[in-house]
Amino acid sequence: MQIYWTTLVDVIDEATDTKTFYLDLPEGFTWEEGAHTHLVLEGKISSYIFDV
């Protein structure tokens, strides 16, 4: 398992219960279509459920 640190840049409310999250791309991070990831928000308890 790889751990990458990133920064939340922006959150856009698209519709009811639909949000778009913009994150900085960590150096060395790669993404393959169909892959999934787990996100943890440090420093704030949040009601967001991520299905990426």
Secondary structure, 3 states (H helix, E strand, C coil): CCCCCCCEEEEEEEECCEEEEEECCCCCCCCCCCCCCCCCCCCCCCCCCCCC
